[in-house]
Amino acid sequence: MAYKCSGKDSTDDFDMQRIGNFLSCASRGDRVGLNLMLRDGISPNVQDYDKRTALHLAASEGHASIVELLLYYKADVNLDDRWNRTPLTDARLYGHRDICRILEVNGGKDSVMNSPMTVVADEDAKEVNIDISEIKSEHSERIEQGVMGNSEMVKWRGTWVVKTIIERQIDFPVKMVLSANDITQLRELRHPNILQFLGSIMHDGQMILITEHLPRGSLYDILIKRVGLDLSLALRFALDIARGMNYLHHHKPCPIIHNHLDPKNLLQDEGGHLKIGEYWIQMLYELHPNQERTIHPLLLS
């Protein structure tokens, strides 16, 4: 995931990690950690890839004391995230009435209540391909992000992203391809619980996909490190998955059917929520006449 400060871009790795830690403190309700970082001079208005601030995260999670602390340090109460939602919108969405009152007293506004989490396509969404020369592999690192293809963390336009080379794991005559319409559609998808698709490259006969980078790993990583999930965490993860799948299934004009959920493609963002990846797999197959669009069993193993 990439981070930015309000008013200036920062691609320094240390700053990115520091901002990630700051947002994570807000999401967890860690008042002590957050206060230390604010005293140390971090801006209360830093944003993640989805333009969500610490105030958005605290309002969503119901941490009233964190909201008050951020407002004491002059956090902007009306910054919009990628879906044009303010912290007050999030507080109302998740039923945190006490936080709604705090934000309203401090000038908080909610102009898009009950609007769907979609955005008008950006101008750059019309670009269906990414220039391979813009992908910088210096200090790249192999990572696991999903079950299909080989992935590594690289830089694109100064931002850490994930480059995945799709493997041809099929033994019947199907060509893997994403049409220009597919790519444009995928780039326009926006939801807090789905991994952001940034674009694709055809290079030396290979299909390369570029997606956002989430440094906290997958649900699979969480499960192998824990004996089990406590009930509250399991319910939160289940709701994250359900919200993401509901968004995909209700996509207009054509629903997006995942058919391929796996702990390895359920990825954790800096706020501790899950995002669904690899929802584009069903689009990767160009069929010959009279063939049905199916996924080969090897891809489901």
N, C-alpha and C positions, 0 to 999 in steps of 0.2 A: 504494500500500500504506500502511496505517496502522501506527503504532508506539505503544507505550505503555511506561511505566516501571512496574516492580513497585511497587505501593502507591499510585500516583497516575497520573491521566491527563494527557497533555500534547498539546495541539493546536497549539502554537506551531510555525510552519513551520521556524524555524531548528533547534529541538530535533528535529523529525522528520527533517530532513536529517542532523543530527549522529548520530542513532541509526542511520539507514540506512548512513552511512559506517562506523560502528563495527561493525555486523553484517557489512558487506561485507569489512572487514579480517579478521574472524574466518574468514569463508568462504574468502578468498584465501590465508590463512596469513601475513598481513602483521603480523609480531610487533612491528616497530618502530612502525607506525602505531597498532596496538592499544594498546601500552604508553603511548604519548604521550597517548592519549585517556583511558586509565585514570588516569594521573597527573594529568590535568586535572580529574578528578572524576566522569566518567561512571560510572553504575552498571553493574557487570558483568551485571546481571540484566534489562536492558531487553529487550523482546520485540517481535517483528514481529506482523503481522496474524494469523498462525497460532500466536501465542504461543511462537514458537521463539526461543531465546536464542542468544547468541554461542557458548555451550558446546554447544548442539545442533548448530550449524553446523560448528564445529571438529571435533566428534566424528564427524559424518557424512563430512567431507572428509578425515579422517585426519591432522589437524594436531596431533600430540602436544604440541609446544612451546607451541602456543596454549592447549591444554587446561590445561597446567601453569601458564601465566601467569594464566589466568582463575581457577584455584583459589587461586593465591597472593593474588589480590585478593578472595578470599572469595565467588566465584560460587556460587550455590545449585546444588548438584550434582543435585538431584532435582526441579527445576521440570518440570511436565508441559507439553507443547505441546497444540495443539488436538485431537490424536489420542491424548492421554493417554500419550505417549511421552516418556521421559526421555532425557538425553544417552547414558546407558549403553545404552538400547534401540537408539538410532541407531548407536552404535559396534559393537554386535553385529550389527545388520542389515547393515552394510557391511563386516564382517570385519576391523575394526581392533582386533586383540587387545591390542596395547600400550596403547591408549587404554582398553580395557575394564579392564585391570589398574589403571591410574592412577585411574580413576573408582571402582572397587570399593574400593581402599585408602582413598579419601576419602569412603566412605559411600554411593557410588552404588548405586541400586537399579533393578531392571528387573522390574516386576510384570506387564507386558503383552506379553512377548515373543511374537512370531508372531501377535498379534491383528491383524485387518484394520484398515485406516485408515478407519474409519467412526465416526460418533458418533451418540448418541441425539439425536433432534431437540430443539433448544432450545425453550423455551416460546414465544419470539418467532417460531419457525419457523411457527407456526400463523397468523401474520399474512401474508396473501397479497399485500397491497398496501402500498405506501409512500405516506404522505401527501405530496402535492406541496408543501405549505407547509413541509415539513422540508428541502427542497432549497434550499440557499443558493448563489446564483450570483455573489455578490460575489467579485471576483478570479478568476472562472472562466477556463478556458483551453481552447481547442479542441485536441484531440489526435487521433492516429490509434491506434485500438485495435481492430483487426479490419478486415473489408472490407464489413460490412453495417451501414449506418446512419451517422449523424453523431454523433460522440462529443465530450464536453467534460468536463473535470475540475471537479467541484463539491464542496461540503461537505454532508454528511448527518450530523446528530447530532455535529458537531464533527470528523468524519473525512473526509479526501479520498477520494472515490469517483469512478467514471466513470458518467456519464449518457449513454445512447445512444438516440437517436430512430431507430426502425427505418423505413427508407424502403420505400415500396410499389413495389418494382422488378419487378413481375409484370404480365403482360398477359392472364391468363386468370382465370376467376372463382374465386379463392381468397381467403379472408379471413384476415389475420394475427391470431392470437390465442394467448394462453397461458391454459389453463384453471387453476382454482384448484389442482387436483391436480398439474398440471405445475409450477406455481410452488413448491408445497410440496416436491415431489420435487427440484427444482433447488436449493432453499435448503438441503436436507439433505445434498447432496453435499459431501464433504470429501476432498481428496487434495493432497499437496504439489505435484503437477504438473498441476492444473487450476485455472483462474481461478475465484475464488469468486463465485457468483451471489448477490446480496443481495435482489433483489425486483424488482417491476415496477409501473408506473403507467399507467393509461389516462387521458389528459388531452387534452381538445379533439379527441377522435377519433384520437389518436396513441398508438402503443405505445412506452412508454419503459422501458428496462431499466437497472437499477442494478447495477454490478459493482464489485469491488475495483479499486483503482488501483495499477498497477505502473509506477513512474516511469522504469525503465531502457529502456523501449521494446520493440520486437519483434525477432524473428529477421530480418525484412526490414531493419530499421535496421542491425543488425549486419553483414549481408551487403553492404549498399551502402557501408559504411565500410571493409570489409576486402577485400584482394585474394582471400583465401581463408581457410578455417578450418584450423587445424592439426589433426592427427589426433586428439589427445587431447580437444580441445574439441568436435570434430564427434561423437566417440563419446559424450561426456557429454550433448550435446544430443539425440542419437538415443535414448539411454537415458531421458532425461527424457520425451520424446514417447511412447516405447513404454510407460513406466510409467503415464502418464496415460491413454493409449488403452486399455490393459489394464484399468484401473479402470473406465472408462466401459463397455467391452464386457462386463464381468462384473457390471455392476450388476444387483441383484435388486429387484423381480421382472422388470423389463424392461430389457434391454441398451439403452444409449444409443449410437446409431450417429452418428458425427460427419459423415462424408461431405463434409467441407468444409474440410479442413486447408489452411492457407495460411501462408506466412512472416509475414503481417501479423497473424494471430491466434494466433501462438506468442509469448508475452510473457515477458520476463525479469524475475525477481524480484531482490530486493536481494542474495541469495546467489549470483546468476549462473546460476540454474537456469531452465529454461523451464516455463511453465504454458500449458496449452491453453485457448483461449477459443472462444467462439461454438459450443460443442457443443450449444446449445439450438435451433439453426436449424431442425432437423427437426420441432421441436414447434410451430413458429410458424404452421402452416398448418391451417386448418379447411376440410375438403374437402366438396364437394357429393357426392351419391350417385354411385356408379360411377366416381369419380375415384381415381387412385392417388396416394399421397403421394410427390411428387417435388419436386426443387428446380429452379426455372427456370434455363436456361443462363446468363441474365444474372448470376445470383448466383454462378456458378462462374468468371466471367471475371476 
